[in-house]
Amino acid sequence: MIDPSGIIARTYADVLPGKFASDQATVLLLAIGLQESRFEHRQQIGGPARSFWQFEMGGGIKGVLRHDTSATYARAACLLRGVEPTPAAVYTAMLHDDLLGCAFARLLLYTDPAPLPEIGQVEASWNYYVRNWRPGKPHRSTWDRLYSAAVRGARNEAVQ
């Protein structure tokens, strides 16, 4: 497995403005990546989603590119990564560009007007994830363990 904490740190440093970096966002990005792909699959098994955060072209990608809150940042992230800011180009790039995938995941969180849950608020974090990712088959039974791993990972411990 790759080091997802490194991807998130590089995204904060190289792709998105500093205001997007926070401990709460890091934990939630780690937890969602673990929930969606275990940071093992950039292509959804048996499905169309891409990146460790499992974005679909007509769903999350299109939404982040068009949402009033995220569109400007999404276009800037695309330009920094050398990707045309269109759903098709981003979808193609997400298969191999982890920083772009992470940036879009952070920007999707940014579109939610509610504040990010505080670290340790497991149920609130689950609700935030479900509200924003709208998973077709949510697996609540795995969330607590993966969320705990995300908290450890945000503290630079092993994420498993």
C-alpha positions as CSV (number, residue, x, y, z in Angstrom):
1,M,0.0,0.0,0.0
2,I,1.2,3.5,-0.7
3,D,1.5,6.2,1.9
4,P,-1.7,8.2,1.7
5,S,-0.6,10.7,4.3
6,G,2.2,11.7,1.9
7,I,-0.3,12.2,-0.9
8,I,-2.4,14.4,1.3
9,A,0.6,16.5,2.5
10,R,1.8,17.0,-1.1
11,T,-1.7,18.0,-2.2
12,Y,-1.8,20.6,0.5
13,A,1.7,21.8,-0.3
14,D,1.7,21.7,-4.1
15,V,-1.9,21.7,-5.5
16,L,-4.3,23.5,-3.2
17,P,-4.1,26.8,-1.3
18,G,-3.0,26.5,2.4
19,K,-6.5,27.2,3.7
20,F,-7.5,23.7,2.7
21,A,-5.0,22.1,5.1
22,S,-6.3,21.1,8.4
23,D,-6.1,18.1,10.8
24,Q,-9.8,17.5,10.5
25,A,-9.6,17.4,6.7
26,T,-6.6,15.1,6.7
27,V,-8.4,12.6,9.0
28,L,-11.5,12.7,6.9
29,L,-9.6,12.3,3.6
30,L,-7.7,9.3,5.1
31,A,-10.9,7.7,6.4
32,I,-12.8,8.2,3.1
33,G,-9.9,6.9,1.1
34,L,-9.6,3.8,3.3
35,Q,-13.4,3.3,3.1
36,E,-13.6,3.7,-0.6
37,S,-10.4,1.9,-1.9
38,R,-8.2,0.9,1.1
39,F,-5.7,3.0,-0.9
40,E,-5.2,-0.1,-3.0
41,H,-7.5,0.5,-6.0
42,R,-7.4,3.6,-8.3
43,Q,-10.0,1.9,-10.5
44,Q,-13.2,0.8,-8.8
45,I,-13.6,-3.0,-8.8
46,G,-16.5,-3.7,-11.1
47,G,-17.4,-0.1,-11.5
48,P,-16.5,3.2,-13.2
49,A,-15.0,5.2,-10.3
50,R,-11.4,6.4,-10.3
51,S,-8.8,7.5,-7.8
52,F,-8.3,6.3,-4.3
53,W,-11.4,8.4,-3.4
54,Q,-13.5,6.8,-6.1
55,F,-14.9,9.6,-8.3
56,E,-17.2,9.1,-11.2
57,M,-17.0,11.4,-14.2
58,G,-20.7,12.5,-14.2
59,G,-20.9,12.7,-10.4
60,G,-18.2,13.9,-8.1
61,I,-15.8,15.1,-10.9
62,K,-18.5,17.1,-12.7
63,G,-19.9,18.4,-9.4
64,V,-16.5,19.7,-8.1
65,L,-15.7,21.3,-11.5
66,R,-19.1,23.1,-11.5
67,H,-19.9,23.9,-7.9
68,D,-19.8,27.6,-7.1
69,T,-17.6,27.0,-4.0
70,S,-15.1,24.6,-5.7
71,A,-15.0,25.4,-9.4
72,T,-12.2,28.1,-9.3
73,Y,-10.0,25.9,-7.1
74,A,-10.7,22.8,-9.2
75,R,-9.7,24.6,-12.4
76,A,-6.5,25.8,-10.8
77,A,-5.7,22.3,-9.5
78,C,-6.2,20.9,-13.0
79,L,-3.9,23.6,-14.5
80,L,-1.2,22.9,-11.9
81,R,-1.4,19.1,-12.8
82,G,-1.4,19.8,-16.5
83,V,-5.0,18.5,-17.0
84,E,-7.7,20.1,-19.0
85,P,-10.5,21.1,-16.5
86,T,-13.2,19.0,-18.1
87,P,-14.9,15.9,-16.6
88,A,-13.5,13.6,-19.2
89,A,-9.9,14.8,-18.9
90,V,-10.0,14.8,-15.1
91,Y,-11.5,11.3,-15.1
92,T,-8.7,10.0,-17.3
93,A,-6.0,11.7,-15.2
94,M,-7.4,10.4,-11.9
95,L,-6.4,6.9,-12.9
96,H,-2.7,7.8,-12.3
97,D,-2.6,11.3,-10.7
98,D,-3.1,10.8,-6.9
99,L,-2.6,14.5,-6.1
100,L,-5.4,15.5,-8.5
101,G,-7.7,12.8,-6.9
102,C,-6.9,14.0,-3.4
103,A,-7.5,17.7,-4.5
104,F,-10.9,16.8,-5.8
105,A,-11.7,14.8,-2.7
106,R,-10.7,17.8,-0.5
107,L,-12.7,20.2,-2.8
108,L,-15.8,17.9,-2.5
109,L,-15.6,18.2,1.2
110,Y,-15.3,22.0,0.8
111,T,-18.6,22.2,-1.1
112,D,-20.4,21.1,2.1
113,P,-21.5,24.2,4.0
114,A,-21.3,22.4,7.3
115,P,-18.0,22.5,9.2
116,L,-15.7,19.5,9.1
117,P,-16.3,17.2,12.0
118,E,-13.9,17.4,14.9
119,I,-11.4,14.6,15.1
120,G,-12.9,11.8,17.2
121,Q,-16.5,12.5,16.1
122,V,-16.9,9.1,14.4
123,E,-20.6,9.2,13.7
124,A,-20.5,12.9,12.5
125,S,-17.6,11.9,10.2
126,W,-19.6,9.0,8.8
127,N,-22.6,11.2,8.2
128,Y,-20.4,13.8,6.5
129,Y,-18.9,11.1,4.2
130,V,-22.3,9.6,3.3
131,R,-23.8,13.0,2.7
132,N,-21.0,14.1,0.3
133,W,-19.9,10.8,-1.4
134,R,-23.4,9.3,-1.5
135,P,-22.0,5.7,-1.8
136,G,-24.3,3.3,-3.5
137,K,-23.7,0.6,-0.9
138,P,-22.4,2.2,2.3
139,H,-20.6,-0.2,4.6
140,R,-21.1,1.3,8.1
141,S,-19.7,-1.8,9.7
142,T,-16.1,-0.9,8.5
143,W,-16.1,2.8,9.2
144,D,-15.1,2.8,12.9
145,R,-12.0,0.7,12.4
146,L,-11.0,2.6,9.3
147,Y,-11.7,6.0,10.9
148,S,-9.4,5.0,13.8
149,A,-6.7,4.0,11.4
150,A,-7.1,7.4,9.7
151,V,-6.6,9.2,13.1
152,R,-3.5,7.1,13.7
153,G,-2.3,7.9,10.1
154,A,-2.8,11.6,10.6
155,R,-0.5,11.3,13.6
156,N,2.1,9.8,11.3
157,E,1.5,6.2,12.4
158,A,0.7,3.3,10.2
159,V,-2.5,3.4,8.2
160,Q,-3.9,0.0,7.7
